[in-house]
Amino acid sequence: LQAYADGDLLEATTQMDEGMDKDPNGLTPLNPHPGDTKAKNGPSNELKAGADALDLMGGVEKEEHSLSFEMAHLKPILEFTRDSSNSIICCSDEELMKASVLAHSLLKLASLLESRLKVRSSGSFEKTLTSTRALREAIKTIKTHGIKMAKFCRIDMLMQNAARLSKICKSSTIVAKDAVRIPSCVNDLGEYLTGASDNLREAGGNAVTAYTLSSLEQYIPLFLMQTARVIAKGGGIVSKSPLTLNGVEALDRSGSVLYRDLKGATSFDNSFWDDELAAISFERSASFVAMLEVEMDHLEEYYRSNYLDYSQADFEIMFNMDGPRRKGDVSRYHLLKKKLGIK
């Protein structure tokens, strides 16, 4: 939201006394009319919630907490082997561009109208006594709808990624014996991210585009891990043909390719790309994928040292699966878990 603060407002904010209250989003607050009661002052709860949702700052811990909250609503799209992943309806490129333009226009309009509620006097801003409650509420409504459209763009981008990466577990590259080949859906997603970034920035500006592409450095590794779970459970193409070392290598390289493409797509001013968060997420995904190919003794050793890195359900799946270098034996998992005193 700070990106939509009017230039005059930002300049005036730096000139105000340090004791003056400032809006947490970086915008100069709208002072209520003296006749307003306390219950009627301040932005609506809906607007506050929308503004908080657009705040993507706060470090790795906050981002991971936000991810866990969002995941509670996204479980259906992670069922890659079910029809739900195939029934995801996404916007066309033109539709997404129109949505970003609308989000940008609404937020910009709200910012301009908000700035006109202040008049310059002796080098500072003072509230106008002629502003009415109806006008302030109308501005809040415009801003709220702008936030909702920005959220819509972000959700559609998330669905675009999920729809494409759900195809990896059904790709023949996972069971290839002759060579390591990157799944075509991975290359397709990389091209899509690059093109979408350019088109959205041209249509709706950097701010909306940054929000639209936000958190993908967490979601893409998560989708890769979900693919590994499907494979470990014997779903997808491995139900017809066994997983190969080339297939594991293809999945690992897919993470590297997507990291490179996503970083390139988010390399613009005011992007929310987080190097630390991306490194943690993709490394976690790579370690999870690597468990598909290790021998049973190495898997046990890894579990002893890293049993807190993933859920116990994930480790049980890995011990139970037949991999390129091991025969599944879930009893060894339960025995090891008991020896370590893990509940």
Buried (B, 14 or more C-beta within 10 A) or exposed (E): BBBBBBEEBBEBBEEEEEEEEEBEBBBBBBBBBEEEEEEEEEBEEEBEEBBEBBEBEEEBEEBBEBBEEBEEEBEEBBBBBEEBBEEBEBBEBEEBBBBBBBBBBBBBBBBEBBBEBBEEEEEEBEBEEEBEEEEBEEBBBBBBBBBBBBBBBBBBBBBBBBBBBBBBBBBEBBBBEEEBBBBBBBBEBBEBBBEBBEBBBEBBBBBBBBBBBBBBBBBBBBBBBBBBBBBBBBBBBBBEEBBBBBBBBBBBBBBEBBBEBBBEBBEBEEBBBBEEBBEBBBEBBBBBBBBBBBEBEBBBEBBEEEBEEBEBEBBBBBBBBBBBBBEBBBEBBEEBBEEEEEE
